[in-house]
Amino acid sequence: MKIRTHPRIGAIRVGDEVYSYRYHLFARVEAVFPAAVCVKIAAIDRMHPLELTLIPQLWRADDIENLSICRYCGGRENLLLERETGIPFRVCERCRIVPPQEHSYVQWRWW
């Protein structure tokens, strides 16, 4: 039986920023697997209260969105922040001119 890659994982590369809808966090990708990504989260160390430690976690492909690509077309060039506050979703210059009312949701991406 062949292992198939989840559709969301195809566009994710090491070093991309992803947002987890489950944990409401975003982090940088350390490794990519067929149905998940490995990220490292900074956490306060219990033994040494003022130290941060990086804890690796696996995030499922169903729970994440790639923040390093245009959320509408999937492009990686000329990206701008969609909004100045909140989750840093990015939009390319070409998709930025399309009014939000005309965007439609197909599978896991905006088009």
Phi and psi restraints in degrees (range 20) as a CNS / XPLOR table:
assign (resid 1 and name C) (resid 2 and name N)
       (resid 2 and name CA) (resid 2 and name C) 1.0 -87.8 20.0 2
assign (resid 2 and name N) (resid 2 and name CA)
       (resid 2 and name C) (resid 3 and name N) 1.0 137.1 20.0 2
assign (resid 2 and name C) (resid 3 and name N)
       (resid 3 and name CA) (resid 3 and name C) 1.0 -80.9 20.0 2
assign (resid 3 and name N) (resid 3 and name CA)
       (resid 3 and name C) (resid 4 and name N) 1.0 126.2 20.0 2
assign (resid 3 and name C) (resid 4 and name N)
       (resid 4 and name CA) (resid 4 and name C) 1.0 -100.8 20.0 2
assign (resid 4 and name N) (resid 4 and name CA)
       (resid 4 and name C) (resid 5 and name N) 1.0 141.4 20.0 2
assign (resid 4 and name C) (resid 5 and name N)
       (resid 5 and name CA) (resid 5 and name C) 1.0 -80.1 20.0 2
assign (resid 5 and name N) (resid 5 and name CA)
       (resid 5 and name C) (resid 6 and name N) 1.0 136.4 20.0 2
assign (resid 5 and name C) (resid 6 and name N)
       (resid 6 and name CA) (resid 6 and name C) 1.0 -62.3 20.0 2
assign (resid 6 and name N) (resid 6 and name CA)
       (resid 6 and name C) (resid 7 and name N) 1.0 143.3 20.0 2
assign (resid 6 and name C) (resid 7 and name N)
       (resid 7 and name CA) (resid 7 and name C) 1.0 -56.6 20.0 2
assign (resid 7 and name N) (resid 7 and name CA)
       (resid 7 and name C) (resid 8 and name N) 1.0 -34.8 20.0 2
assign (resid 7 and name C) (resid 8 and name N)
       (resid 8 and name CA) (resid 8 and name C) 1.0 -71.2 20.0 2
assign (resid 8 and name N) (resid 8 and name CA)
       (resid 8 and name C) (resid 9 and name N) 1.0 -27.3 20.0 2
assign (resid 8 and name C) (resid 9 and name N)
       (resid 9 and name CA) (resid 9 and name C) 1.0 -74.9 20.0 2
assign (resid 9 and name N) (resid 9 and name CA)
       (resid 9 and name C) (resid 10 and name N) 1.0 -24.6 20.0 2
assign (resid 9 and name C) (resid 10 and name N)
       (resid 10 and name CA) (resid 10 and name C) 1.0 -56.5 20.0 2
assign (resid 10 and name N) (resid 10 and name CA)
       (resid 10 and name C) (resid 11 and name N) 1.0 -33.9 20.0 2
assign (resid 10 and name C) (resid 11 and name N)
       (resid 11 and name CA) (resid 11 and name C) 1.0 -94.5 20.0 2
assign (resid 11 and name N) (resid 11 and name CA)
       (resid 11 and name C) (resid 12 and name N) 1.0 -3.4 20.0 2
assign (resid 11 and name C) (resid 12 and name N)
       (resid 12 and name CA) (resid 12 and name C) 1.0 -91.7 20.0 2
assign (resid 12 and name N) (resid 12 and name CA)
       (resid 12 and name C) (resid 13 and name N) 1.0 134.2 20.0 2
assign (resid 12 and name C) (resid 13 and name N)
       (resid 13 and name CA) (resid 13 and name C) 1.0 -123.1 20.0 2
assign (resid 13 and name N) (resid 13 and name CA)
       (resid 13 and name C) (resid 14 and name N) 1.0 162.0 20.0 2
assign (resid 13 and name C) (resid 14 and name N)
       (resid 14 and name CA) (resid 14 and name C) 1.0 -62.2 20.0 2
assign (resid 14 and name N) (resid 14 and name CA)
       (resid 14 and name C) (resid 15 and name N) 1.0 132.2 20.0 2
assign (resid 14 and name C) (resid 15 and name N)
       (resid 15 and name CA) (resid 15 and name C) 1.0 99.5 20.0 2
assign (resid 15 and name N) (resid 15 and name CA)
       (resid 15 and name C) (resid 16 and name N) 1.0 -14.1 20.0 2
assign (resid 15 and name C) (resid 16 and name N)
       (resid 16 and name CA) (resid 16 and name C) 1.0 -69.2 20.0 2
assign (resid 16 and name N) (resid 16 and name CA)
       (resid 16 and name C) (resid 17 and name N) 1.0 154.5 20.0 2
assign (resid 16 and name C) (resid 17 and name N)
       (resid 17 and name CA) (resid 17 and name C) 1.0 -96.0 20.0 2
assign (resid 17 and name N) (resid 17 and name CA)
       (resid 17 and name C) (resid 18 and name N) 1.0 133.4 20.0 2
assign (resid 17 and name C) (resid 18 and name N)
       (resid 18 and name CA) (resid 18 and name C) 1.0 -124.6 20.0 2
assign (resid 18 and name N) (resid 18 and name CA)
       (resid 18 and name C) (resid 19 and name N) 1.0 151.2 20.0 2
assign (resid 18 and name C) (resid 19 and name N)
       (resid 19 and name CA) (resid 19 and name C) 1.0 -111.6 20.0 2
assign (resid 19 and name N) (resid 19 and name CA)
       (resid 19 and name C) (resid 20 and name N) 1.0 133.8 20.0 2
assign (resid 19 and name C) (resid 20 and name N)
       (resid 20 and name CA) (resid 20 and name C) 1.0 -100.6 20.0 2
assign (resid 20 and name N) (resid 20 and name CA)
       (resid 20 and name C) (resid 21 and name N) 1.0 116.7 20.0 2
assign (resid 20 and name C) (resid 21 and name N)
       (resid 21 and name CA) (resid 21 and name C) 1.0 -68.8 20.0 2
assign (resid 21 and name N) (resid 21 and name CA)
       (resid 21 and name C) (resid 22 and name N) 1.0 -27.9 20.0 2
assign (resid 21 and name C) (resid 22 and name N)
       (resid 22 and name CA) (resid 22 and name C) 1.0 -71.0 20.0 2
assign (resid 22 and name N) (resid 22 and name CA)
       (resid 22 and name C) (resid 23 and name N) 1.0 -44.6 20.0 2
assign (resid 22 and name C) (resid 23 and name N)
       (resid 23 and name CA) (resid 23 and name C) 1.0 -100.5 20.0 2
assign (resid 23 and name N) (resid 23 and name CA)
       (resid 23 and name C) (resid 24 and name N) 1.0 -9.3 20.0 2
assign (resid 23 and name C) (resid 24 and name N)
       (resid 24 and name CA) (resid 24 and name C) 1.0 57.6 20.0 2
assign (resid 24 and name N) (resid 24 and name CA)
       (resid 24 and name C) (resid 25 and name N) 1.0 45.4 20.0 2
assign (resid 24 and name C) (resid 25 and name N)
       (resid 25 and name CA) (resid 25 and name C) 1.0 -132.7 20.0 2
assign (resid 25 and name N) (resid 25 and name CA)
       (resid 25 and name C) (resid 26 and name N) 1.0 157.4 20.0 2
assign (resid 25 and name C) (resid 26 and name N)
       (resid 26 and name CA) (resid 26 and name C) 1.0 -127.5 20.0 2
assign (resid 26 and name N) (resid 26 and name CA)
       (resid 26 and name C) (resid 27 and name N) 1.0 148.7 20.0 2
assign (resid 26 and name C) (resid 27 and name N)
       (resid 27 and name CA) (resid 27 and name C) 1.0 -152.6 20.0 2
assign (resid 27 and name N) (resid 27 and name CA)
       (resid 27 and name C) (resid 28 and name N) 1.0 167.8 20.0 2
assign (resid 27 and name C) (resid 28 and name N)
       (resid 28 and name CA) (resid 28 and name C) 1.0 -91.7 20.0 2
assign (resid 28 and name N) (resid 28 and name CA)
       (resid 28 and name C) (resid 29 and name N) 1.0 137.7 20.0 2
assign (resid 28 and name C) (resid 29 and name N)
       (resid 29 and name CA) (resid 29 and name C) 1.0 -75.1 20.0 2
assign (resid 29 and name N) (resid 29 and name CA)
       (resid 29 and name C) (resid 30 and name N) 1.0 130.4 20.0 2
assign (resid 29 and name C) (resid 30 and name N)
       (resid 30 and name CA) (resid 30 and name C) 1.0 -100.8 20.0 2
assign (resid 30 and name N) (resid 30 and name CA)
       (resid 30 and name C) (resid 31 and name N) 1.0 -34.4 20.0 2
assign (resid 30 and name C) (resid 31 and name N)
       (resid 31 and name CA) (resid 31 and name C) 1.0 -152.0 20.0 2
assign (resid 31 and name N) (resid 31 and name CA)
       (resid 31 and name C) (resid 32 and name N) 1.0 150.5 20.0 2
assign (resid 31 and name C) (resid 32 and name N)
       (resid 32 and name CA) (resid 32 and name C) 1.0 -118.4 20.0 2
assign (resid 32 and name N) (resid 32 and name CA)
       (resid 32 and name C) (resid 33 and name N) 1.0 132.9 20.0 2
assign (resid 32 and name C) (resid 33 and name N)
       (resid 33 and name CA) (resid 33 and name C) 1.0 -122.4 20.0 2
assign (resid 33 and name N) (resid 33 and name CA)
       (resid 33 and name C) (resid 34 and name N) 1.0 168.6 20.0 2
assign (resid 33 and name C) (resid 34 and name N)
       (resid 34 and name CA) (resid 34 and name C) 1.0 -58.4 20.0 2
assign (resid 34 and name N) (resid 34 and name CA)
       (resid 34 and name C) (resid 35 and name N) 1.0 -30.8 20.0 2
assign (resid 34 and name C) (resid 35 and name N)
       (resid 35 and name CA) (resid 35 and name C) 1.0 -131.7 20.0 2
assign (resid 35 and name N) (resid 35 and name CA)
       (resid 35 and name C) (resid 36 and name N) 1.0 12.7 20.0 2
assign (resid 35 and name C) (resid 36 and name N)
       (resid 36 and name CA) (resid 36 and name C) 1.0 -159.7 20.0 2
assign (resid 36 and name N) (resid 36 and name CA)
       (resid 36 and name C) (resid 37 and name N) 1.0 167.2 20.0 2
assign (resid 36 and name C) (resid 37 and name N)
       (resid 37 and name CA) (resid 37 and name C) 1.0 -126.7 20.0 2
assign (resid 37 and name N) (resid 37 and name CA)
       (resid 37 and name C) (resid 38 and name N) 1.0 150.3 20.0 2
assign (resid 37 and name C) (resid 38 and name N)
       (resid 38 and name CA) (resid 38 and name C) 1.0 -100.0 20.0 2
assign (resid 38 and name N) (resid 38 and name CA)
       (resid 38 and name C) (resid 39 and name N) 1.0 127.1 20.0 2
assign (resid 38 and name C) (resid 39 and name N)
       (resid 39 and name CA) (resid 39 and name C) 1.0 -126.2 20.0 2
assign (resid 39 and name N) (resid 39 and name CA)
       (resid 39 and name C) (resid 40 and name N) 1.0 161.7 20.0 2
assign (resid 39 and name C) (resid 40 and name N)
       (resid 40 and name CA) (resid 40 and name C) 1.0 -115.7 20.0 2
assign (resid 40 and name N) (resid 40 and name CA)
       (resid 40 and name C) (resid 41 and name N) 1.0 127.1 20.0 2
assign (resid 40 and name C) (resid 41 and name N)
       (resid 41 and name CA) (resid 41 and name C) 1.0 -108.8 20.0 2
assign (resid 41 and name N) (resid 41 and name CA)
       (resid 41 and name C) (resid 42 and name N) 1.0 135.2 20.0 2
assign (resid 41 and name C) (resid 42 and name N)
       (resid 42 and name CA) (resid 42 and name C) 1.0 -80.4 20.0 2
assign (resid 42 and name N) (resid 42 and name CA)
       (resid 42 and name C) (resid 43 and name N) 1.0 131.5 20.0 2
assign (resid 42 and name C) (resid 43 and name N)
       (resid 43 and name CA) (resid 43 and name C) 1.0 -136.5 20.0 2
assign (resid 43 and name N) (resid 43 and name CA)
       (resid 43 and name C) (resid 44 and name N) 1.0 151.1 20.0 2
assign (resid 43 and name C) (resid 44 and name N)
       (resid 44 and name CA) (resid 44 and name C) 1.0 -75.3 20.0 2
assign (resid 44 and name N) (resid 44 and name CA)
       (resid 44 and name C) (resid 45 and name N) 1.0 131.2 20.0 2
assign (resid 44 and name C) (resid 45 and name N)
       (resid 45 and name CA) (resid 45 and name C) 1.0 -75.8 20.0 2
assign (resid 45 and name N) (resid 45 and name CA)
       (resid 45 and name C) (resid 46 and name N) 1.0 131.1 20.0 2
assign (resid 45 and name C) (resid 46 and name N)
       (resid 46 and name CA) (resid 46 and name C) 1.0 -72.6 20.0 2
assign (resid 46 and name N) (resid 46 and name CA)
       (resid 46 and name C) (resid 47 and name N) 1.0 -32.0 20.0 2
assign (resid 46 and name C) (resid 47 and name N)
       (resid 47 and name CA) (resid 47 and name C) 1.0 -76.3 20.0 2
assign (resid 47 and name N) (resid 47 and name CA)
       (resid 47 and name C) (resid 48 and name N) 1.0 -39.0 20.0 2
assign (resid 47 and name C) (resid 48 and name N)
       (resid 48 and name CA) (resid 48 and name C) 1.0 -121.5 20.0 2
assign (resid 48 and name N) (resid 48 and name CA)
       (resid 48 and name C) (resid 49 and name N) 1.0 95.7 20.0 2
assign (resid 48 and name C) (resid 49 and name N)
       (resid 49 and name CA) (resid 49 and name C) 1.0 -55.2 20.0 2
assign (resid 49 and name N) (resid 49 and name CA)
       (resid 49 and name C) (resid 50 and name N) 1.0 -29.1 20.0 2
assign (resid 49 and name C) (resid 50 and name N)
       (resid 50 and name CA) (resid 50 and name C) 1.0 -101.2 20.0 2
assign (resid 50 and name N) (resid 50 and name CA)
       (resid 50 and name C) (resid 51 and name N) 1.0 17.0 20.0 2
assign (resid 50 and name C) (resid 51 and name N)
       (resid 51 and name CA) (resid 51 and name C) 1.0 -109.1 20.0 2
assign (resid 51 and name N) (resid 51 and name CA)
       (resid 51 and name C) (resid 52 and name N) 1.0 141.8 20.0 2
assign (resid 51 and name C) (resid 52 and name N)
       (resid 52 and name CA) (resid 52 and name C) 1.0 -101.7 20.0 2
assign (resid 52 and name N) (resid 52 and name CA)
       (resid 52 and name C) (resid 53 and name N) 1.0 136.9 20.0 2
assign (resid 52 and name C) (resid 53 and name N)
       (resid 53 and name CA) (resid 53 and name C) 1.0 -118.7 20.0 2
assign (resid 53 and name N) (resid 53 and name CA)
       (resid 53 and name C) (resid 54 and name N) 1.0 148.1 20.0 2
assign (resid 53 and name C) (resid 54 and name N)
       (resid 54 and name CA) (resid 54 and name C) 1.0 -93.4 20.0 2
assign (resid 54 and name N) (resid 54 and name CA)
       (resid 54 and name C) (resid 55 and name N) 1.0 121.8 20.0 2
assign (resid 54 and name C) (resid 55 and name N)
       (resid 55 and name CA) (resid 55 and name C) 1.0 -110.9 20.0 2
assign (resid 55 and name N) (resid 55 and name CA)
       (resid 55 and name C) (resid 56 and name N) 1.0 120.9 20.0 2
assign (resid 55 and name C) (resid 56 and name N)
       (resid 56 and name CA) (resid 56 and name C) 1.0 -73.0 20.0 2
assign (resid 56 and name N) (resid 56 and name CA)
       (resid 56 and name C) (resid 57 and name N) 1.0 141.5 20.0 2
assign (resid 56 and name C) (resid 57 and name N)
       (resid 57 and name CA) (resid 57 and name C) 1.0 -138.0 20.0 2
assign (resid 57 and name N) (resid 57 and name CA)
       (resid 57 and name C) (resid 58 and name N) 1.0 150.4 20.0 2
assign (resid 57 and name C) (resid 58 and name N)
       (resid 58 and name CA) (resid 58 and name C) 1.0 -101.1 20.0 2
assign (resid 58 and name N) (resid 58 and name CA)
       (resid 58 and name C) (resid 59 and name N) 1.0 125.2 20.0 2
assign (resid 58 and name C) (resid 59 and name N)
       (resid 59 and name CA) (resid 59 and name C) 1.0 -110.3 20.0 2
assign (resid 59 and name N) (resid 59 and name CA)
       (resid 59 and name C) (resid 60 and name N) 1.0 129.8 20.0 2
assign (resid 59 and name C) (resid 60 and name N)
       (resid 60 and name CA) (resid 60 and name C) 1.0 -66.5 20.0 2
assign (resid 60 and name N) (resid 60 and name CA)
       (resid 60 and name C) (resid 61 and name N) 1.0 148.5 20.0 2
assign (resid 60 and name C) (resid 61 and name N)
       (resid 61 and name CA) (resid 61 and name C) 1.0 -63.8 20.0 2
assign (resid 61 and name N) (resid 61 and name CA)
       (resid 61 and name C) (resid 62 and name N) 1.0 -30.8 20.0 2
assign (resid 61 and name C) (resid 62 and name N)
       (resid 62 and name CA) (resid 62 and name C) 1.0 -67.6 20.0 2
assign (resid 62 and name N) (resid 62 and name CA)
       (resid 62 and name C) (resid 63 and name N) 1.0 -21.8 20.0 2
assign (resid 62 and name C) (resid 63 and name N)
       (resid 63 and name CA) (resid 63 and name C) 1.0 -101.9 20.0 2
assign (resid 63 and name N) (resid 63 and name CA)
       (resid 63 and name C) (resid 64 and name N) 1.0 3.3 20.0 2
assign (resid 63 and name C) (resid 64 and name N)
       (resid 64 and name CA) (resid 64 and name C) 1.0 -123.7 20.0 2
assign (resid 64 and name N) (resid 64 and name CA)
       (resid 64 and name C) (resid 65 and name N) 1.0 160.8 20.0 2
assign (resid 64 and name C) (resid 65 and name N)
       (resid 65 and name CA) (resid 65 and name C) 1.0 -136.1 20.0 2
assign (resid 65 and name N) (resid 65 and name CA)
       (resid 65 and name C) (resid 66 and name N) 1.0 137.4 20.0 2
assign (resid 65 and name C) (resid 66 and name N)
       (resid 66 and name CA) (resid 66 and name C) 1.0 -77.3 20.0 2
assign (resid 66 and name N) (resid 66 and name CA)
       (resid 66 and name C) (resid 67 and name N) 1.0 124.2 20.0 2
assign (resid 66 and name C) (resid 67 and name N)
       (resid 67 and name CA) (resid 67 and name C) 1.0 -93.6 20.0 2
assign (resid 67 and name N) (resid 67 and name CA)
       (resid 67 and name C) (resid 68 and name N) 1.0 -4.9 20.0 2
assign (resid 67 and name C) (resid 68 and name N)
       (resid 68 and name CA) (resid 68 and name C) 1.0 -93.9 20.0 2
assign (resid 68 and name N) (resid 68 and name CA)
       (resid 68 and name C) (resid 69 and name N) 1.0 4.6 20.0 2
assign (resid 68 and name C) (resid 69 and name N)
       (resid 69 and name CA) (resid 69 and name C) 1.0 -127.7 20.0 2
assign (resid 69 and name N) (resid 69 and name CA)
       (resid 69 and name C) (resid 70 and name N) 1.0 164.0 20.0 2
assign (resid 69 and name C) (resid 70 and name N)
       (resid 70 and name CA) (resid 70 and name C) 1.0 -64.5 20.0 2
assign (resid 70 and name N) (resid 70 and name CA)
       (resid 70 and name C) (resid 71 and name N) 1.0 129.4 20.0 2
assign (resid 70 and name C) (resid 71 and name N)
       (resid 71 and name CA) (resid 71 and name C) 1.0 -73.8 20.0 2
assign (resid 71 and name N) (resid 71 and name CA)
       (resid 71 and name C) (resid 72 and name N) 1.0 -8.8 20.0 2
assign (resid 71 and name C) (resid 72 and name N)
       (resid 72 and name CA) (resid 72 and name C) 1.0 -102.0 20.0 2
assign (resid 72 and name N) (resid 72 and name CA)
       (resid 72 and name C) (resid 73 and name N) 1.0 -44.8 20.0 2
assign (resid 72 and name C) (resid 73 and name N)
       (resid 73 and name CA) (resid 73 and name C) 1.0 -112.9 20.0 2
assign (resid 73 and name N) (resid 73 and name CA)
       (resid 73 and name C) (resid 74 and name N) 1.0 -14.3 20.0 2
assign (resid 73 and name C) (resid 74 and name N)
       (resid 74 and name CA) (resid 74 and name C) 1.0 87.6 20.0 2
assign (resid 74 and name N) (resid 74 and name CA)
       (resid 74 and name C) (resid 75 and name N) 1.0 5.1 20.0 2
assign (resid 74 and name C) (resid 75 and name N)
       (resid 75 and name CA) (resid 75 and name C) 1.0 -72.6 20.0 2
assign (resid 75 and name N) (resid 75 and name CA)
       (resid 75 and name C) (resid 76 and name N) 1.0 161.0 20.0 2
assign (resid 75 and name C) (resid 76 and name N)
       (resid 76 and name CA) (resid 76 and name C) 1.0 -115.3 20.0 2
assign (resid 76 and name N) (resid 76 and name CA)
       (resid 76 and name C) (resid 77 and name N) 1.0 0.7 20.0 2
assign (resid 76 and name C) (resid 77 and name N)
       (resid 77 and name CA) (resid 77 and name C) 1.0 -105.8 20.0 2
assign (resid 77 and name N) (resid 77 and name CA)
       (resid 77 and name C) (resid 78 and name N) 1.0 147.2 20.0 2
assign (resid 77 and name C) (resid 78 and name N)
       (resid 78 and name CA) (resid 78 and name C) 1.0 53.8 20.0 2
assign (resid 78 and name N) (resid 78 and name CA)
       (resid 78 and name C) (resid 79 and name N) 1.0 50.3 20.0 2
assign (resid 78 and name C) (resid 79 and name N)
       (resid 79 and name CA) (resid 79 and name C) 1.0 -85.3 20.0 2
assign (resid 79 and name N) (resid 79 and name CA)
       (resid 79 and name C) (resid 80 and name N) 1.0 139.7 20.0 2
assign (resid 79 and name C) (resid 80 and name N)
       (resid 80 and name CA) (resid 80 and name C) 1.0 -128.1 20.0 2
assign (resid 80 and name N) (resid 80 and name CA)
       (resid 80 and name C) (resid 81 and name N) 1.0 154.6 20.0 2
assign (resid 80 and name C) (resid 81 and name N)
       (resid 81 and name CA) (resid 81 and name C) 1.0 -70.2 20.0 2
assign (resid 81 and name N) (resid 81 and name CA)
       (resid 81 and name C) (resid 82 and name N) 1.0 136.4 20.0 2
assign (resid 81 and name C) (resid 82 and name N)
       (resid 82 and name CA) (resid 82 and name C) 1.0 -70.5 20.0 2
assign (resid 82 and name N) (resid 82 and name CA)
       (resid 82 and name C) (resid 83 and name N) 1.0 -42.1 20.0 2
assign (resid 82 and name C) (resid 83 and name N)
       (resid 83 and name CA) (resid 83 and name C) 1.0 -133.9 20.0 2
assign (resid 83 and name N) (resid 83 and name CA)
       (resid 83 and name C) (resid 84 and name N) 1.0 156.1 20.0 2
assign (resid 83 and name C) (resid 84 and name N)
       (resid 84 and name CA) (resid 84 and name C) 1.0 -80.1 20.0 2
assign (resid 84 and name N) (resid 84 and name CA)
       (resid 84 and name C) (resid 85 and name N) 1.0 -19.5 20.0 2
assign (resid 84 and name C) (resid 85 and name N)
       (resid 85 and name CA) (resid 85 and name C) 1.0 -122.3 20.0 2
assign (resid 85 and name N) (resid 85 and name CA)
       (resid 85 and name C) (resid 86 and name N) 1.0 163.7 20.0 2
assign (resid 85 and name C) (resid 86 and name N)
       (resid 86 and name CA) (resid 86 and name C) 1.0 82.9 20.0 2
assign (resid 86 and name N) (resid 86 and name CA)
       (resid 86 and name C) (resid 87 and name N) 1.0 -150.1 20.0 2
assign (resid 86 and name C) (resid 87 and name N)
       (resid 87 and name CA) (resid 87 and name C) 1.0 -69.3 20.0 2
assign (resid 87 and name N) (resid 87 and name CA)
       (resid 87 and name C) (resid 88 and name N) 1.0 130.7 20.0 2
assign (resid 87 and name C) (resid 88 and name N)
       (resid 88 and name CA) (resid 88 and name C) 1.0 -79.4 20.0 2
assign (resid 88 and name N) (resid 88 and name CA)
       (resid 88 and name C) (resid 89 and name N) 1.0 63.8 20.0 2
assign (resid 88 and name C) (resid 89 and name N)
       (resid 89 and name CA) (resid 89 and name C) 1.0 -68.3 20.0 2
assign (resid 89 and name N) (resid 89 and name CA)
       (resid 89 and name C) (resid 90 and name N) 1.0 142.2 20.0 2
assign (resid 89 and name C) (resid 90 and name N)
       (resid 90 and name CA) (resid 90 and name C) 1.0 -115.6 20.0 2
assign (resid 90 and name N) (resid 90 and name CA)
       (resid 90 and name C) (resid 91 and name N) 1.0 148.4 20.0 2
assign (resid 90 and name C) (resid 91 and name N)
       (resid 91 and name CA) (resid 91 and name C) 1.0 -134.1 20.0 2
assign (resid 91 and name N) (resid 91 and name CA)
       (resid 91 and name C) (resid 92 and name N) 1.0 139.4 20.0 2
assign (resid 91 and name C) (resid 92 and name N)
       (resid 92 and name CA) (resid 92 and name C) 1.0 -78.7 20.0 2
assign (resid 92 and name N) (resid 92 and name CA)
       (resid 92 and name C) (resid 93 and name N) 1.0 164.0 20.0 2
assign (resid 92 and name C) (resid 93 and name N)
       (resid 93 and name CA) (resid 93 and name C) 1.0 -61.3 20.0 2
assign (resid 93 and name N) (resid 93 and name CA)
       (resid 93 and name C) (resid 94 and name N) 1.0 -35.2 20.0 2
assign (resid 93 and name C) (resid 94 and name N)
       (resid 94 and name CA) (resid 94 and name C) 1.0 -66.7 20.0 2
assign (resid 94 and name N) (resid 94 and name CA)
       (resid 94 and name C) (resid 95 and name N) 1.0 -42.4 20.0 2
assign (resid 94 and name C) (resid 95 and name N)
       (resid 95 and name CA) (resid 95 and name C) 1.0 -79.6 20.0 2
assign (resid 95 and name N) (resid 95 and name CA)
       (resid 95 and name C) (resid 96 and name N) 1.0 -18.3 20.0 2
assign (resid 95 and name C) (resid 96 and name N)
       (resid 96 and name CA) (resid 96 and name C) 1.0 -65.4 20.0 2
assign (resid 96 and name N) (resid 96 and name CA)
       (resid 96 and name C) (resid 97 and name N) 1.0 -25.8 20.0 2
assign (resid 96 and name C) (resid 97 and name N)
       (resid 97 and name CA) (resid 97 and name C) 1.0 -80.9 20.0 2
assign (resid 97 and name N) (resid 97 and name CA)
       (resid 97 and name C) (resid 98 and name N) 1.0 -11.7 20.0 2
assign (resid 97 and name C) (resid 98 and name N)
       (resid 98 and name CA) (resid 98 and name C) 1.0 -81.4 20.0 2
assign (resid 98 and name N) (resid 98 and name CA)
       (resid 98 and name C) (resid 99 and name N) 1.0 124.4 20.0 2
assign (resid 98 and name C) (resid 99 and name N)
       (resid 99 and name CA) (resid 99 and name C) 1.0 -61.6 20.0 2
assign (resid 99 and name N) (resid 99 and name CA)
       (resid 99 and name C) (resid 100 and name N) 1.0 144.6 20.0 2
assign (resid 99 and name C) (resid 100 and name N)
       (resid 100 and name CA) (resid 100 and name C) 1.0 -57.5 20.0 2
assign (resid 100 and name N) (resid 100 and name CA)
       (resid 100 and name C) (resid 101 and name N) 1.0 -27.7 20.0 2
assign (resid 100 and name C) (resid 101 and name N)
       (resid 101 and name CA) (resid 101 and name C) 1.0 -66.8 20.0 2
assign (resid 101 and name N) (resid 101 and name CA)
       (resid 101 and name C) (resid 102 and name N) 1.0 -23.0 20.0 2
assign (resid 101 and name C) (resid 102 and name N)
       (resid 102 and name CA) (resid 102 and name C) 1.0 -92.5 20.0 2
assign (resid 102 and name N) (resid 102 and name CA)
       (resid 102 and name C) (resid 103 and name N) 1.0 -3.7 20.0 2
assign (resid 102 and name C) (resid 103 and name N)
       (resid 103 and name CA) (resid 103 and name C) 1.0 -75.3 20.0 2
assign (resid 103 and name N) (resid 103 and name CA)
       (resid 103 and name C) (resid 104 and name N) 1.0 140.8 20.0 2
assign (resid 103 and name C) (resid 104 and name N)
       (resid 104 and name CA) (resid 104 and name C) 1.0 -125.5 20.0 2
assign (resid 104 and name N) (resid 104 and name CA)
       (resid 104 and name C) (resid 105 and name N) 1.0 149.3 20.0 2
assign (resid 104 and name C) (resid 105 and name N)
       (resid 105 and name CA) (resid 105 and name C) 1.0 -97.0 20.0 2
assign (resid 105 and name N) (resid 105 and name CA)
       (resid 105 and name C) (resid 106 and name N) 1.0 120.9 20.0 2
assign (resid 105 and name C) (resid 106 and name N)
       (resid 106 and name CA) (resid 106 and name C) 1.0 -125.9 20.0 2
assign (resid 106 and name N) (resid 106 and name CA)
       (resid 106 and name C) (resid 107 and name N) 1.0 124.5 20.0 2
assign (resid 106 and name C) (resid 107 and name N)
       (resid 107 and name CA) (resid 107 and name C) 1.0 52.3 20.0 2
assign (resid 107 and name N) (resid 107 and name CA)
       (resid 107 and name C) (resid 108 and name N) 1.0 -106.0 20.0 2
assign (resid 107 and name C) (resid 108 and name N)
       (resid 108 and name CA) (resid 108 and name C) 1.0 -117.0 20.0 2
assign (resid 108 and name N) (resid 108 and name CA)
       (resid 108 and name C) (resid 109 and name N) 1.0 1.5 20.0 2
assign (resid 108 and name C) (resid 109 and name N)
       (resid 109 and name CA) (resid 109 and name C) 1.0 -122.7 20.0 2
assign (resid 109 and name N) (resid 109 and name CA)
       (resid 109 and name C) (resid 110 and name N) 1.0 157.0 20.0 2
assign (resid 109 and name C) (resid 110 and name N)
       (resid 110 and name CA) (resid 110 and name C) 1.0 -87.2 20.0 2
assign (resid 110 and name N) (resid 110 and name CA)
       (resid 110 and name C) (resid 111 and name N) 1.0 141.5 20.0 2
